[in-house]
Amino acid sequence: MRFCTSCGADLKLARPEGDDRERHVCSACGLVHYRNPKIVVGAVCRWGYRILLCRRAIEPRAGYWTIPAGYLEFGESAEEGARREAWEEARAEIEIDGLLAVYSVAEMGQIQLLFRARLLNPNVSPGIESLDVRLVDWADVPWNDLAFPTVEWVLRRSLETHGTSGPLVPVFNSANR
Ligand SMILES: [Zn+2]
């Protein structure tokens, strides 16, 4: 961060009064710019005993396999974000079952909310961020060529719960409470 989002002046590192750490503070208007973790949403998408994997076309980790996942947009619910990512990366239409896992990746500034989902049909094809998409048998998961540790963790977690219909963590949305 270099410039104030409000007035465009230079930012400096300073500890606001009463705060316990340095922040990016505007040298002109004094606005404090907080850095907070981003939310990543994604889904393990199942078609029978196969799962949807995408081969990344973009860095980081281009060429490696992942599940559809990406940053949540403002105004989206977590499930909407996961459905959008599945469509964008694999042209996959999915129904969310529930939350499989929450991963806190502090060094990346990320909280990942990863769902289990069911494909509504097996018609998948690469979106612009994917080189290839496949419905892969559990026995054929490329464990050594996964893009990120959280992808491995959530696939193992999904495998553990595969024969069950739950218990997954319910997710509540402000829009439908
Ligand atoms: Zn400013």
Boltz pocket constraint, residues with backbone or C-beta under 6 A from the ligand:
constraints:
  - pocket:
      binder: B
      contacts: [[A, 4], [A, 5], [A, 6], [A, 7], [A, 8], [A, 9], [A, 26], [A, 27], [A, 28], [A, 29], [A, 30], [A, 31]]
      max_distance: 6.0
